[in-house]
Every structure is written in C-alpha cells, then in structure tokens.
C-alpha cells in the first residue's frame, strides 16, 4: 500500500534549514539583493567594455577579438537587465489592476 506524503514524512527527509546560495555556505539572498547585484554586474560589464574600446582606440591593446567579446557581454547583460525590469513593471501593473 502506498501512503500519502505527510508533513511529518517531509520533515524527516528534508530537515528545516535556511536555503543556501549556490556554491556557498551563506544563506540565500533575497530577490532585492540579487537584483541589486545583477544591476551592479551589468554596470561593471558596461564599464569594462568602454575601457576595452578606449584601450583599443589609443593603441594600448591590439586584441580586437577580446574587445568585441567585452562589448557583446555588456550588450547581453544590459538586454537581460532590461527584460527583467520590463517583467517587474508588468507584474506591478497587473497587481495594481487587481480589485480588492
């Protein structure tokens, strides 16, 4: 006979403890902190791309391939950040349309 999974069975299998961040022993961060980190990473990627272009223009580097990779990484990061922002705005607007 197959028994239904009850709360006691789940707690025996998975003891309650805070969620851990991927690859770390620290508790998982909240969405706000994650979003702030991702925006900071996007800004860093854009700054790195600008620096790579400036270094290429003044002749400090001749690796065009690396410059293009840096630009592409910044562009992709910015597009992803914009899409997350758009989804957040859509979700907020949907919540505001809800009647109480």
N, C-alpha and C positions, 0 to 999 in steps of 0.2 A: 504494500500500500504506500502511496506517495503522500507525504504530509505537506501541507501548505507552509510556506516560509513565513515564520512569525518574527516579530521584533526581537524576541529573545534569541532566536537562531542567528539572526543577522549580527547581533551584538557579540555573539560568541565567535563568529567568523571574522568580523571586522571590528576590533576594539575601537572605541571612540578616541580619536586624537585629531588635532588640527591638520588640515590639508597642508602638504609641504609643496614648496615651489619646485619646479622641475630642476633636477640636478643640484639641489641644495638641502641643507638641514634646517633652513629657516621656514617659518610658517608662510603659506602662500599669501601674496599681497592682494589687496582689494583691487577692484576694477579701476578706481580712480588713480591709484598708484601705478598700475600697469599702463594706463593710458598716458599718464604724465611721462613715464619712462620711454614709451614709444614715440611721443612727440619730441622728447629730448634727443632720441636716437635719430629721428628724421632730421632734426636741425643739425646734428653732428654730421650726418651724411651730406647735407647740402653744403655745409662749410668745407668739408673735405673735398667735395667736387670743385667748389670755387677755388680753393687753394691749388688743386691739381691743375686746373686750367691756367691759373696765373703762373704757376711754375713752368708750364709748357710754353706759354707765350713769351716769357722772359728768357727762356732757354736753359733753365735750371734742370730740366729733365727732357729726355727725348723719347720717352716711352708713351706714345700716343695710345697704345692699347690699354694701358693702366688708367689713363685719363678718361677714356671712353667708358671703361668699366665703372669708374667712380661716378661719372655723370649718370649712367644707367641705374646704378644703385640708388642714387639720390632721387632720380625721377620715379622709380618704382616705389620707394619709401614714401614719397610725397603723395603719389596717387593712392596708395593704400590708406594713408592717414586721412586723405580727403574722403575716401569711401566710408571709412569708419565714422567720420564726422557726419556725413550725409545720412547714414543709417541711424545715428543717435538723434539727429534732428527729426527724422521721420518718426522714430519711436516716440519722441517727446510730443510731436504734433498729434500722433494717434492717441496718446494718453490725454491730451488736452481736449480732444473731440469726444471722449467718453462722457456719458451722462452719469450723474451720481444718483 
